Each structure stands twice: as C-alpha cells, then as structure tokens.
Amino acid sequence: MSSVMIRCPVTGRAVSTQIETEPYVLRALPRIAARMNCSACGQEHVWATDEAWLDEEPLPQATEDQEAADIAGSEAA
C-alpha cells in the first residue's frame, strides 16, 4: 500500500493525506473532495482525488521543482 499525496497550496510541498491505498483503488475513485490538516503549513486544505498521487509515483513537475527549491534554500541557510 502507498500513501496518497497532494501538493500543499501554501508551500507547494508534497504532503501525505495519511490515507493508504493501492494504485488501482485510487485510479478507480470518482472525483470526490476531502479535507485534511496539512503537515507542511498547518492549515486545513480541501483536495480532490484527481489532484492526488501515490508516494511511489513520480512527483508532478511543479511539486518536484518546489521540493528542489526548498532543499536548495535550506542548504544555503
């Protein structure tokens, strides 16, 4: 099983929804919305299944770029 991930709209970082599932289950879900408390910014976010991916899958490009920027910024500090 893999963690369902979303991108924090505040920080742009990939965060876990704390939901674990199989790839075929996530792909079969209808477009539904869910709420979560974000571990990256502390706010509550509403996300939809079509915005999510599994942690075993490659990151969407925007998230990957933000993660690289975050790492570079923290190394410079």
N, C-alpha and C positions, 0 to 999 in steps of 0.2 A: 504494500500500500504506500501511497505517496501523499504528501501534504499539498493541499490546494493553496495556491499562492495568488496574490494580487499585488498591484503596484499602489503604494500609498500616494494619494493625490497631493499631499502636502510636501513630502520629502522626495518622492519619486523612487523610493527604495522598494525592493521586493520584500513582502511580508507574508507570513503564513496566516491563514484563516483559522488554523487549529482544527481543520477538517481533513480527515484522511480518507482516501478513496482509491479506486483503481481507474486507470485511464479510460476504459470502455464505459464506466459509470459516469464519469464527468462529461464525456462526449455525448452520452445519451440523455442528459438532463435537459429539460426545456429551459428557456431563458427565464430564470427566476432571480429575484433580488434577495439579498441577505444583509444583515448588519454585523459589524464586528468592531471591537475596540482595537485600535492599531498599536502594535508594539513599537512602531517607528516614531510616531508623533503623539500618541496618547489620545487622539480624537476618535470619535465613532465615525465609521465610514459605511456607506451603503454600496455594495458591489453586486454585480450580476455574473451569472455563470459564464457568459460569453466573454467576460473580461479576465477570467481566471485561467491558470495553467497549473500543471503539476510540477513539483520541485525537481523531478527527474527530466523534465523537458527543458530545452534551451530557453533562456530568458528572452522576452520580447526585446527588440533592439533598443527602445527608449530606456527600458529598465537597465539593460546591460551598460549603456552609456552612462547612466546616472550612478550605477554601482562603481564604475571605473573612476568617475569624478570624485565620488565620496572617498574612495581608497586613496587617491592621489592627494586630496585635501587633508586627510588625516595623517598621512605620512609627512606632509610638509609642516604640520603643526608641531 
